């Protein structure tokens, strides 16, 4: 049986022995905020057919239950963050999510109008720096679909190289 303090510590340490920060400030307009179950705002991202095609290779909208299941699956493997944006100093708002562990770094810019504005590059670059501070030797992306040219270009621009053909695309790796 877990005590509340043990449970809180476990939730803040998804990678063994590594405490996840509540925030990673990237610049004055962009930060990562540690995942919380208060994530109903994310449902619209995972009901958008184009986003789902890029993420899952399917167009079936998620339910709120599936959103929770996805985040808990990711959280059991590594760190999960909401990407928050504050372009006008009005306060940070969530615009996407990213997960971080040695074997994968799935990222979703959930607000379509903000794709292609270097937000993903800033987020991935910040997580590469986190990996360096943690002493990781490399980072991987499990799979980027062949047709997802935006994501392929993003990771390649950040120094990731395709290392293995997968069923639907490529596995990528970057030495840290």
C-alpha positions as MATLAB code, in Angstrom:
seq = 'XXXXXXXXXXXXXXXXXXXXXXXXXXXXXXXXXXXXXXXXXXXXXXXXXXXXXXXXXXXXXXXXXXXXXXXXXXXXXXXXXXXXXXXXXXXXXXXXXXXXXXXXXXXXXXXXXXXXXXXXXXXXXXXXXXXXXXXXXXXXXXXXXXXXXXXXXXXXXXXXXXXXXXXXXXXXXXXX';
ca = [
       0.000    0.000    0.000;
       1.318    3.441   -0.958;
       1.127    6.484    1.261;
       0.074    9.771   -0.319;
       3.671   11.070   -0.158;
       5.019    7.923   -1.839;
       2.369    8.219   -4.547;
       3.210   11.934   -5.100;
       6.917   11.140   -5.313;
       6.227    8.310   -7.796;
       4.072   10.622   -9.962;
       6.909   13.160  -10.075;
       9.503   10.514  -11.007;
       8.251    8.689  -14.092;
      11.827    7.731  -14.999;
      13.506    5.828  -12.208;
      15.484    8.160   -9.965;
      14.724   11.290  -12.037;
      12.435   13.937  -10.588;
      10.304   15.697  -13.183;
      10.196   19.488  -12.788;
       6.816   21.202  -12.634;
       7.906   23.692  -15.319;
      10.643   23.964  -17.917;
      10.807   27.586  -19.048;
      11.931   27.700  -22.679;
      11.635   31.438  -23.311;
       9.316   34.252  -22.224;
       6.466   32.953  -24.408;
       6.945   29.195  -24.167;
       7.185   26.671  -21.346;
       6.516   23.039  -20.534;
       4.147   22.290  -17.669;
       4.184   18.866  -16.027;
       1.107   16.780  -16.854;
      -1.849   16.810  -14.507;
      -5.151   14.977  -14.890;
      -6.740   18.396  -15.454;
      -6.511   17.933  -19.219;
     -10.018   18.242  -20.661;
      -8.727   21.009  -22.959;
      -6.649   18.382  -24.815;
      -9.698   16.482  -26.041;
     -10.169   18.831  -29.016;
      -6.612   18.094  -30.200;
      -7.335   14.370  -30.256;
     -10.639   14.793  -32.056;
      -9.080   16.639  -34.992;
      -8.790   14.181  -37.908;
      -5.642   15.739  -39.390;
      -3.850   15.701  -36.018;
      -4.874   12.085  -35.464;
      -3.592   11.102  -38.894;
      -0.193   12.604  -38.093;
      -0.073   11.067  -34.601;
      -1.710    7.658  -35.022;
      -2.075    7.090  -38.744;
      -5.826    6.859  -38.075;
      -8.679    9.347  -38.074;
     -10.791    7.912  -35.240;
     -11.479   10.645  -32.646;
     -10.477    9.999  -29.048;
     -12.914   10.022  -26.156;
     -11.935   11.718  -22.910;
     -11.329    8.252  -21.458;
      -8.888    7.470  -24.265;
      -7.096   10.801  -23.707;
      -6.587    9.867  -20.027;
      -5.440    6.365  -21.001;
      -2.936    7.799  -23.482;
      -1.478   10.260  -20.972;
      -1.242    7.596  -18.257;
       0.451    5.201  -20.700;
       2.993    7.910  -21.592;
       3.441    8.938  -17.955;
       4.289    5.346  -17.007;
       7.226    5.508  -19.447;
       8.604    8.993  -18.982;
       7.873   12.624  -18.437;
       4.731   14.170  -19.922;
       4.331   17.903  -20.396;
       1.756   20.291  -21.756;
       3.301   22.811  -24.108;
       2.124   26.227  -22.934;
       2.265   29.423  -24.978;
       1.928   33.062  -23.915;
       2.383   35.314  -26.957;
       0.841   38.505  -25.504;
       1.683   38.303  -21.781;
      -1.968   37.446  -21.090;
      -1.101   34.165  -19.393;
       0.067   30.769  -20.556;
      -2.391   28.491  -22.364;
      -1.859   24.851  -23.370;
      -1.342   24.346  -27.107;
       0.035   20.805  -27.260;
       1.889   18.084  -25.422;
       5.210   16.298  -25.468;
       6.584   13.213  -23.751;
      10.208   12.607  -22.944;
      12.200    9.478  -22.229;
      15.220    7.835  -23.832;
      13.257    5.684  -26.269;
      10.640    8.152  -27.505;
       9.666   11.821  -27.688;
       6.151   12.109  -29.122;
       5.098   15.725  -29.626;
       1.777   17.208  -30.686;
       1.147   20.856  -31.447;
      -2.594   20.596  -30.913;
      -3.427   24.067  -32.178;
      -3.112   23.787  -35.988;
      -2.543   27.529  -36.459;
       0.640   27.317  -34.362;
       2.271   24.524  -36.372;
       5.237   25.579  -38.462;
       6.205   28.451  -36.134;
       9.330   26.797  -34.612;
       7.517   25.930  -31.370;
       8.246   22.216  -31.832;
      11.923   22.973  -32.499;
      12.199   25.008  -29.292;
      10.484   22.245  -27.292;
      12.665   19.446  -28.693;
      15.808   21.569  -28.210;
      14.874   22.190  -24.554;
      14.378   18.455  -23.991;
      17.721   17.684  -25.659;
      19.316   20.046  -23.122;
      17.455   18.257  -20.316;
      18.784   14.938  -21.622;
      22.336   16.346  -21.564;
      21.927   17.514  -17.954;
      20.584   14.069  -17.010;
      23.572   12.353  -18.618;
      21.681   10.548  -21.387;
      23.920    9.302  -24.196;
      21.172    9.342  -26.845;
      17.497    9.992  -27.478;
      15.178    8.148  -29.829;
      11.852    8.655  -31.536;
      10.110    5.299  -31.868;
       8.415    6.060  -35.174;
       7.611    8.966  -37.438;
       5.267    8.077  -40.262;
       6.714    8.300  -43.764;
       4.110   10.885  -44.803;
       4.550   13.112  -41.718;
       7.033   15.423  -43.392;
       6.642   18.178  -40.775;
       7.647   15.889  -37.904;
      10.455   14.282  -39.897;
      11.857   17.711  -40.774;
      11.500   18.886  -37.154;
      13.493   16.005  -35.687;
      16.095   16.026  -38.471;
      16.606   19.786  -37.941;
      17.211   18.994  -34.259;
      19.940   16.477  -35.132;
      17.985   13.225  -35.169;
      18.858   10.731  -37.901;
      16.720    7.890  -39.271;
      18.243    4.637  -38.025;
      15.710    1.942  -38.813;
      12.778    1.453  -41.168;
       9.531    0.679  -39.334;
       6.223   -0.604  -40.651;
       4.908    2.912  -41.303;
       7.990    5.118  -41.348;
      11.295    5.476  -39.528;
      12.845    5.222  -36.068;
      15.142    8.146  -35.271;
      18.103    8.617  -32.920;
      20.213   11.538  -31.795;
      23.410   11.321  -29.806;
      23.317   13.687  -26.861;
];
